[in-house]
Amino acid sequence: MYSFITILIIIACVLLMLVVLIQNPKGGGLSSAFGGISNQILGVKRTTDFLEKATWMLIVTIAVLSISTFFFAGTSTAPTGPKSELEDVDLGGAPAAPLIPPGTTTAPDTSGPAR
């Protein structure tokens, strides 16, 4: 699901780039690119309204899809990769009490030097 939403975000971003590139900051854009044809068929005002609405719809779509990836990011069932050798290292220090070897009933005498 995460991959599907990511692909939708990429498609929406490409469409947004195209819509923004079609627009002209001075109000020309697509409506002036076709000369008199656009004035007769679409009309100048209607073209800019459509491009503005398309821009806002794509921006909202990208925002909603981006927020929705947050909910699907932690649901991956794939393993995260090979186990690191550092994960098995004990950084806790020495144990509080000496370990008793198996088969003995008392702890070894550690109060003096070894003989």
N, CA and C atoms as a LAMMPS dump frame, in Angstrom:
ITEM: TIMESTEP
0
ITEM: NUMBER OF ATOMS
345
ITEM: BOX BOUNDS ff ff ff
-5.0000000000000000e+02 5.0000000000000000e+02
-5.0000000000000000e+02 5.0000000000000000e+02
-5.0000000000000000e+02 5.0000000000000000e+02
ITEM: ATOMS id mol type element x y z
1 1 1 N 0.821 -1.183 0
2 1 2 C 0 0 0
3 1 3 C 0.872 1.257 0
4 2 1 N 1.963 1.219 0.738
5 2 2 C 2.881 2.357 0.814
6 2 3 C 3.457 2.665 -0.568
7 3 1 N 3.83 1.624 -1.304
8 3 2 C 4.387 1.819 -2.643
9 3 3 C 3.34 2.398 -3.589
10 4 1 N 2.107 1.928 -3.491
11 4 2 C 1.032 2.42 -4.337
12 4 3 C 0.782 3.909 -4.092
13 5 1 N 0.761 4.309 -2.834
14 5 2 C 0.543 5.723 -2.499
15 5 3 C 1.73 6.563 -2.977
16 6 1 N 2.936 6.023 -2.861
17 6 2 C 4.115 6.742 -3.33
18 6 3 C 4.053 6.969 -4.837
19 7 1 N 3.598 5.963 -5.58
20 7 2 C 3.456 6.106 -7.034
21 7 3 C 2.403 7.16 -7.36
22 8 1 N 1.299 7.175 -6.609
23 8 2 C 0.272 8.193 -6.828
24 8 3 C 0.808 9.6 -6.555
25 9 1 N 1.645 9.745 -5.533
26 9 2 C 2.248 11.039 -5.223
27 9 3 C 3.149 11.493 -6.371
28 10 1 N 3.924 10.574 -6.919
29 10 2 C 4.82 10.919 -8.03
30 10 3 C 4.013 11.355 -9.252
31 11 1 N 2.943 10.632 -9.555
32 11 2 C 2.086 10.995 -10.696
33 11 3 C 1.46 12.376 -10.479
34 12 1 N 0.969 12.622 -9.265
35 12 2 C 0.364 13.922 -8.965
36 12 3 C 1.401 15.043 -9.061
37 13 1 N 2.629 14.79 -8.648
38 13 2 C 3.682 15.807 -8.738
39 13 3 C 4.009 16.129 -10.189
40 14 1 N 4.09 15.105 -11.038
41 14 2 C 4.366 15.346 -12.45
42 14 3 C 3.226 16.155 -13.081
43 15 1 N 1.987 15.789 -12.762
44 15 2 C 0.846 16.544 -13.287
45 15 3 C 0.86 17.989 -12.8
46 16 1 N 1.218 18.188 -11.534
47 16 2 C 1.295 19.545 -10.989
48 16 3 C 2.364 20.359 -11.71
49 17 1 N 3.501 19.74 -11.997
50 17 2 C 4.543 20.453 -12.737
51 17 3 C 4.044 20.866 -14.114
52 18 1 N 3.35 19.973 -14.788
53 18 2 C 2.826 20.301 -16.114
54 18 3 C 1.801 21.432 -16.058
55 19 1 N 0.907 21.373 -15.082
56 19 2 C -0.119 22.413 -14.96
57 19 3 C 0.522 23.76 -14.651
58 20 1 N 1.526 23.778 -13.8
59 20 2 C 2.181 25.036 -13.447
60 20 3 C 2.975 25.571 -14.641
61 21 1 N 3.609 24.694 -15.403
62 21 2 C 4.369 25.15 -16.563
63 21 3 C 3.468 25.675 -17.673
64 22 1 N 2.25 25.16 -17.761
65 22 2 C 1.31 25.647 -18.772
66 22 3 C 0.875 27.074 -18.453
67 23 1 N 0.78 27.391 -17.178
68 23 2 C 0.31 28.719 -16.778
69 23 3 C 1.365 29.77 -17.066
70 24 1 N 0.903 30.955 -17.34
71 24 2 C 1.783 32.102 -17.54
72 24 3 C 1.535 33.063 -16.386
73 25 1 N 2.571 33.537 -15.708
74 25 2 C 2.353 34.406 -14.548
75 25 3 C 1.644 35.72 -14.894
76 26 1 N 1.659 36.125 -16.139
77 26 2 C 1.004 37.378 -16.516
78 26 3 C -0.417 37.149 -17.013
79 27 1 N -0.925 35.929 -16.913
80 27 2 C -2.303 35.676 -17.297
81 27 3 C -2.462 35.097 -18.685
82 28 1 N -1.375 34.925 -19.451
83 28 2 C -1.466 34.381 -20.802
84 28 3 C -1.587 32.874 -20.765
85 29 1 N -0.494 32.202 -20.639
86 29 2 C -0.449 30.754 -20.507
87 29 3 C -1.122 30.026 -21.643
88 30 1 N -1.902 29.038 -21.316
89 30 2 C -2.584 28.211 -22.298
90 30 3 C -3.588 29.022 -23.096
91 31 1 N -4.218 29.989 -22.475
92 31 2 C -5.244 30.756 -23.176
93 31 3 C -4.666 31.608 -24.295
94 32 1 N -3.407 32.032 -24.205
95 32 2 C -2.82 32.812 -25.291
96 32 3 C -1.991 31.951 -26.239
97 33 1 N -1.728 30.715 -25.877
98 33 2 C -0.901 29.845 -26.713
99 33 3 C -1.607 29.464 -28.006
100 34 1 N -2.917 29.365 -28.002
101 34 2 C -3.666 28.967 -29.179
102 34 3 C -4.235 30.157 -29.937
103 35 1 N -3.89 31.345 -29.577
104 35 2 C -4.359 32.537 -30.272
105 35 3 C -5.854 32.724 -30.134
106 36 1 N -6.537 32.993 -31.254
107 36 2 C -7.967 33.243 -31.231
108 36 3 C -8.795 32.001 -31.011
109 37 1 N -8.208 30.816 -31.228
110 37 2 C -8.97 29.572 -31.067
111 37 3 C -9.427 29.402 -29.623
112 38 1 N -8.542 29.689 -28.685
113 38 2 C -8.925 29.506 -27.291
114 38 3 C -10.002 30.496 -26.874
115 39 1 N -9.972 31.685 -27.434
116 39 2 C -11.001 32.67 -27.099
117 39 3 C -12.363 32.247 -27.631
118 40 1 N -12.375 31.583 -28.772
119 40 2 C -13.645 31.178 -29.371
120 40 3 C -14.211 29.938 -28.699
121 41 1 N -13.332 28.971 -28.357
122 41 2 C -13.815 27.688 -27.831
123 41 3 C -13.898 27.7 -26.312
124 42 1 N -12.769 27.958 -25.667
125 42 2 C -12.719 27.849 -24.203
126 42 3 C -13.007 29.183 -23.526
127 43 1 N -12.506 30.233 -24.081
128 43 2 C -12.624 31.526 -23.421
129 43 3 C -11.444 31.721 -22.49
130 44 1 N -10.935 32.922 -22.426
131 44 2 C -9.737 33.195 -21.629
132 44 3 C -9.998 32.972 -20.147
133 45 1 N -11.076 33.454 -19.634
134 45 2 C -11.375 33.353 -18.21
135 45 3 C -11.589 31.913 -17.792
136 46 1 N -12.269 31.131 -18.605
137 46 2 C -12.559 29.747 -18.244
138 46 3 C -11.29 28.899 -18.21
139 47 1 N -10.317 29.181 -19.079
140 47 2 C -9.077 28.416 -19.103
141 47 3 C -8.283 28.643 -17.826
142 48 1 N -8.155 29.891 -17.402
143 48 2 C -7.384 30.154 -16.189
144 48 3 C -8.093 29.62 -14.958
145 49 1 N -9.417 29.621 -14.946
146 49 2 C -10.141 29.024 -13.823
147 49 3 C -9.863 27.533 -13.736
148 50 1 N -9.872 26.865 -14.884
149 50 2 C -9.61 25.424 -14.892
150 50 3 C -8.2 25.122 -14.397
151 51 1 N -7.213 25.871 -14.884
152 51 2 C -5.833 25.626 -14.471
153 51 3 C -5.629 25.933 -12.992
154 52 1 N -6.289 26.968 -12.491
155 52 2 C -6.177 27.29 -11.071
156 52 3 C -6.815 26.205 -10.21
157 53 1 N -7.989 25.729 -10.628
158 53 2 C -8.648 24.656 -9.879
159 53 3 C -7.837 23.371 -9.937
160 54 1 N -7.25 23.07 -11.095
161 54 2 C -6.418 21.869 -11.225
162 54 3 C -5.192 21.965 -10.33
163 55 1 N -4.603 23.154 -10.25
164 55 2 C -3.43 23.346 -9.387
165 55 3 C -3.783 23.094 -7.926
166 56 1 N -4.877 23.682 -7.474
167 56 2 C -5.27 23.502 -6.072
168 56 3 C -5.671 22.051 -5.788
169 57 1 N -6.351 21.398 -6.73
170 57 2 C -6.735 19.993 -6.512
171 57 3 C -5.504 19.101 -6.411
172 58 1 N -4.517 19.345 -7.251
173 58 2 C -3.297 18.537 -7.195
174 58 3 C -2.501 18.81 -5.926
175 59 1 N -2.477 20.054 -5.467
176 59 2 C -1.774 20.369 -4.22
177 59 3 C -2.438 19.66 -3.04
178 60 1 N -3.75 19.713 -2.977
179 60 2 C -4.47 19.036 -1.887
180 60 3 C -4.286 17.525 -1.986
181 61 1 N -4.309 16.984 -3.202
182 61 2 C -4.112 15.545 -3.386
183 61 3 C -2.745 15.117 -2.89
184 62 1 N -1.718 15.865 -3.234
185 62 2 C -0.359 15.53 -2.787
186 62 3 C -0.26 15.621 -1.266
187 63 1 N -0.871 16.629 -0.673
188 63 2 C -0.821 16.773 0.785
189 63 3 C -1.528 15.607 1.477
190 64 1 N -2.718 15.247 0.994
191 64 2 C -3.468 14.15 1.618
192 64 3 C -2.723 12.825 1.455
193 65 1 N -2.194 12.574 0.269
194 65 2 C -1.451 11.334 0.046
195 65 3 C -0.173 11.285 0.884
196 66 1 N 0.488 12.425 1.025
197 66 2 C 1.704 12.461 1.842
198 66 3 C 1.404 12.174 3.305
199 67 1 N 0.316 12.728 3.806
200 67 2 C -0.071 12.459 5.195
201 67 3 C -0.507 11.002 5.353
202 68 1 N -1.158 10.443 4.347
203 68 2 C -1.612 9.057 4.457
204 68 3 C -0.448 8.066 4.439
205 69 1 N 0.695 8.446 3.874
206 69 2 C 1.846 7.534 3.924
207 69 3 C 2.33 7.34 5.352
208 70 1 N 2.088 8.301 6.214
209 70 2 C 2.466 8.184 7.619
210 70 3 C 1.779 6.98 8.269
211 71 1 N 0.521 6.731 7.905
212 71 2 C -0.227 5.639 8.512
213 71 3 C 0.19 4.277 7.981
214 72 1 N 0.763 4.228 6.785
215 72 2 C 1.162 2.953 6.205
216 72 3 C 2.656 2.698 6.303
217 73 1 N 3.422 3.636 6.812
218 73 2 C 4.875 3.498 6.861
219 73 3 C 5.312 2.401 7.82
220 74 1 N 4.642 2.215 8.942
221 74 2 C 5.072 1.242 9.929
222 74 3 C 4.478 -0.136 9.766
223 75 1 N 3.709 -0.389 8.71
224 75 2 C 3.033 -1.67 8.571
225 75 3 C 3.766 -2.638 7.657
226 76 1 N 5.016 -2.376 7.347
227 76 2 C 5.767 -3.253 6.457
228 76 3 C 6.058 -4.576 7.158
229 77 1 N 5.852 -5.673 6.462
230 77 2 C 6.134 -6.996 7.031
231 77 3 C 7.447 -7.548 6.515
232 78 1 N 8.123 -6.845 5.643
233 78 2 C 9.39 -7.303 5.096
234 78 3 C 10.474 -7.16 6.161
235 79 1 N 11.455 -8.079 6.161
236 79 2 C 12.554 -7.937 7.113
237 79 3 C 13.355 -6.677 6.806
238 80 1 N 13.936 -6.107 7.842
239 80 2 C 14.654 -4.848 7.695
240 80 3 C 16.045 -5.035 7.137
241 81 1 N 16.522 -6.244 7.023
242 81 2 C 17.851 -6.49 6.472
243 81 3 C 18.608 -7.458 7.36
244 82 1 N 19.852 -7.704 7.019
245 82 2 C 20.643 -8.651 7.823
246 82 3 C 20.895 -8.104 9.215
247 83 1 N 21.01 -9.024 10.154
248 83 2 C 21.238 -8.637 11.543
249 83 3 C 22.674 -8.164 11.703
250 84 1 N 22.836 -7.06 12.361
251 84 2 C 24.158 -6.491 12.566
252 84 3 C 24.889 -7.248 13.668
253 85 1 N 26.221 -7.304 13.545
254 85 2 C 27.027 -7.961 14.569
255 85 3 C 27.002 -7.172 15.873
256 86 1 N 26.755 -5.876 15.785
257 86 2 C 26.751 -5.038 16.982
258 86 3 C 25.498 -5.219 17.823
259 87 1 N 24.458 -5.835 17.273
260 87 2 C 23.229 -6.026 18.04
261 87 3 C 23.403 -7.056 19.151
262 88 1 N 24.384 -7.954 19.001
263 88 2 C 24.607 -8.997 19.999
264 88 3 C 25.601 -8.584 21.075
265 89 1 N 26.208 -7.423 20.969
266 89 2 C 27.206 -6.976 21.932
267 89 3 C 26.497 -6.493 23.189
268 90 1 N 26.97 -6.973 24.355
269 90 2 C 26.401 -6.565 25.633
270 90 3 C 27.156 -5.336 26.123
271 91 1 N 26.493 -4.219 26.209
272 91 2 C 27.114 -2.993 26.668
273 91 3 C 26.773 -2.686 28.115
274 92 1 N 26.181 -3.639 28.824
275 92 2 C 25.739 -3.405 30.186
276 92 3 C 26.831 -3.489 31.224
277 93 1 N 28.015 -3.924 30.893
278 93 2 C 29.09 -4.033 31.864
279 93 3 C 29.116 -5.417 32.505
280 94 1 N 29.875 -5.545 33.573
281 94 2 C 30.018 -6.825 34.268
282 94 3 C 28.766 -7.115 35.08
283 95 1 N 28.428 -8.413 35.268
284 95 2 C 27.261 -8.749 36.085
285 95 3 C 27.494 -8.354 37.546
286 96 1 N 26.406 -8.146 38.272
287 96 2 C 26.486 -7.715 39.667
288 96 3 C 27.115 -8.787 40.561
289 97 1 N 26.845 -10.053 40.312
290 97 2 C 27.41 -11.135 41.105
291 97 3 C 28.172 -12.074 40.169
292 98 1 N 29.252 -12.726 40.683
293 98 2 C 29.979 -13.653 39.819
294 98 3 C 29.081 -14.827 39.421
295 99 1 N 29.293 -15.31 38.219
296 99 2 C 28.517 -16.439 37.732
297 99 3 C 29.002 -17.735 38.365
298 100 1 N 28.094 -18.621 38.68
299 100 2 C 28.433 -19.918 39.267
300 100 3 C 28.508 -20.938 38.141
301 101 1 N 29.642 -21.649 38.02
302 101 2 C 29.751 -22.666 36.975
303 101 3 C 28.727 -23.777 37.199
304 102 1 N 28.248 -24.399 36.118
305 102 2 C 27.281 -25.489 36.279
306 102 3 C 27.883 -26.656 37.064
307 103 1 N 27.105 -27.269 37.884
308 103 2 C 27.543 -28.431 38.662
309 103 3 C 28.12 -28.094 40.02
310 104 1 N 28.289 -26.825 40.365
311 104 2 C 28.802 -26.456 41.682
312 104 3 C 27.662 -25.869 42.499
313 105 1 N 27.803 -25.975 43.812
314 105 2 C 26.749 -25.486 44.681
315 105 3 C 27.086 -24.153 45.309
316 106 1 N 28.35 -23.77 45.323
317 106 2 C 28.739 -22.493 45.918
318 106 3 C 29.533 -21.683 44.902
319 107 1 N 29.594 -20.403 45.162
320 107 2 C 30.345 -19.519 44.282
321 107 3 C 31.823 -19.679 44.546
322 108 1 N 32.665 -19.48 43.537
323 108 2 C 34.117 -19.576 43.756
324 108 3 C 34.602 -18.453 44.653
325 109 1 N 35.696 -18.705 45.368
326 109 2 C 36.266 -17.714 46.282
327 109 3 C 37.043 -16.696 45.471
328 110 1 N 36.561 -15.481 45.483
329 110 2 C 37.232 -14.426 44.712
330 110 3 C 37.822 -13.366 45.62
331 111 1 N 37.956 -13.663 46.899
332 111 2 C 38.455 -12.644 47.837
333 111 3 C 39.964 -12.514 47.816
334 112 1 N 40.706 -13.508 47.442
335 112 2 C 42.163 -13.438 47.471
336 112 3 C 42.755 -13.725 46.105
337 113 1 N 44.076 -13.669 46.034
338 113 2 C 44.741 -13.949 44.767
339 113 3 C 44.616 -15.438 44.423
340 114 1 N 44.725 -15.721 43.146
341 114 2 C 44.631 -17.117 42.69
342 114 3 C 45.873 -17.868 43.09
343 115 1 N 45.751 -19.2 43.512
344 115 2 C 46.905 -19.985 43.97
345 115 3 C 47.253 -21.065 43.029
